[in-house]
């Protein structure tokens, strides 16, 4: 399913321009101390990636006020910047720093769950990815389906890590599968692959699967 040509094709995508804007936004406005910057980052990343956090069970609140009155104060009073600053020392994704990365994802997921009454692991993976593109894999239903199509086995040696407290087991399982797939492809093709490149590959697999399904039905 994955070959050298597909890896080459997915080095760049039509999303690169949008992604670069989001990467720069988070780099230049890294902290969560100002309401306008918190609101801007949460809205732009959430809506660009179909993971807006206003999609919550309680729909009686006005969305326009939700970000200013609820989201921004919650982020500003949290310890999110403390946890994000701890990740700054990690210049690359390694087996050793994955547990800490997963704990930060869980912290943000838990923080947003207080606001939305829902588990927003997809939004959290995307939000954290744009702050640390070299550390976080993007999680959503398409990526999960694609990693499943690759029949990527969960490395049994990581079972203890995903059962730890303070870890979102579903994201952790997906993360370790992506990490295993990344290592496999790097060893097989003798080149380094970023977390973004892995996401591009997974999206391409879904695209190809849908194209085959359409041809079969026609």
N, C-alpha and C positions, 0 to 999 in steps of 0.2 A: 504493500500500500504506500509506503514511503520509499522514495528512491532519490538519487542525487539530483535529478531534474526537478522534483517537487521541492526539495530543500532550496534549490536555486530560485525557483519561482516565488517562494515565500519570503525571500530576503526583504522585499519591499511590497507594500500594498497601497491601495488607494486611501487607506486610513492614516498613512504616515504623516500627512500635513496636520490633520486634526490632532493626532496623538502628540505631535511635537508641541503644539500649542498648550495642551494639557500638561505635558512634562515641564515645560518652561514656567507655566503658571504655578505649579507646585514647588518648583525649585526656587522661584523668586518670592514665593509667599508660603514658606514652609510651615510656619508655626500657626497656632490656633488662638491668637490673642485678640484679633480684631473681628468684629461681627461681619463686616462686609466681605472680608477675605474668606471666612468660614463659609458664609452663605454662597459666595461665588464658586468656591471649589466643590462644595457638595452638590450644588445644582448642576453645574456644567459637566462634571464627571458622571453624575447619576443619570442625567438626561441624555448625554451623548452615548452612553452605554446601556440604555434601556434598563436602568437599575435605580430609578429615582426613589428616594426613601419616603416620599409622601404616600406611596402606595401601602397604606397601613389599614388595619382593621377598623380603627376609629376614623371614619371619613366625615365627621361632623365639623372638624376644624377647617378653617379656610387655609388652603395651601400657601397663599401669599404671605400669611402671617406665621405659618408653621416654622419656616426656616429662621425667621428673625426672632420670634418669641420663644421657640422651643429648642431648635437645633443648635443655633449659635451659642446660647448660654450653656447648654449641656456640654458642648465641645470645649468652651473656654474654661469651664470649672473642672473639667476632667484632668486626668494625668496623661492624656494622649501624647502631648509634646515630650513628656519625660520618657515614655516608652519609645517614641520615634527617635529621639536623640541617642538613645542607647544603641539603636541599629546603625547609626552613622559610622561606627567603627568597622562595620562589616562591608568590605569593598567588593566581595564576591560571595556567591551562594555556595556554601559548603555543607557537607553532612553534619558538621559540628554545630553550625549556627541555626539549623532548621527549627529546633525546639523553641528558641527565642523568637524567631520569626512567627511561628504559629501562635505563640502566646500573645503577641501584639495583635494579630488578626482576631483572636478570641476576645481580647479586651475591647477592641472597637465594635465587634459584633454584639457583645454584651451591653455596651454603652448605647448603641442604636436600638437594641431590643427594648430598652426602657422607654424610648420615644415612640416606637412603632408597634410594639407588641408582636413583632415578627422577627424571624431570624434573617437578617440581610447579609448573609455570607458572600453573596455575589457582589453587592455594592462594596462591601468592605475589602474584598480582594482587589477590586478595580481601583478603589480610592487609595489603598496602600501601594498598589503597583505604580501609580503615577507619582508617588512620593519616593519610592524605591524600586525603580524598574528592573534592577538587577537581582532583587530578592523575592518578589512576589509573583506567583503564577496567577493568571486571571481565571476565575471560576465562574462558570454559568452552565446552563443545561446543555448547550451545544458542545462546550469543551468536555463536559463529563461524558457525553455520548461518544465523542471522538476518541477519547482515551480508552473508552470501552471497546470501540471498534478495532483499536490497535491491539486489543487483548493484553494490555499491559498489566502484569501481575503485581499486586501489592507486595513489596519486599518484606518478607516475614520478620526480618531482623528489626523492623521499625514498629512492630506491633505494640511494644511496651510504650513507645512514645505517644502513639495516638490514643492510648488508654489513660494517659495522664490527665489529672485535673487541670482545668484552665486551658483546654485544647478543644477546638471544634472538630470532632472526630470525622465528620464528612469532608470538611475542607482539608484536614490533615491527610486523609486517605488519598484524596485527589492530588494533593501537593506531592506526596511521596511517589505516586505513580508518574507524575510529570517529571520529577527529579530523576527517577529511574529511566524514563524514556529519553530524557535529555542526555544522560550519561551514555546510554546505549547508542544513540545516534552520533554523539561526539566520538566515541570509540570506533564506531563502524566507518564513519566518513572522515575522520581525522581533522575535525574542525570544531571551533567553539560555537555554541548556539545560545543566544540570549533567551530569557524567559519570554520576551516579546516574540521572538522567532518561533518558539515552541507554540505560542498561542496562534500565530499565523498558520503554522502547519496544521494545527487542530481544526481551525476554521476552514482550511482548504480541503481537508478530509471530509468535513460535513458538506461542503459545496459539491464535491465530486460524488458523494453518496446520493445527494438530492438529484443531481443530474442523471445519474444512472437509474434512479427510481422513476424519473420523468420519462426517460427513453423507454424503459420497460413497460410503463403504463400506456404509452402511445403506440 
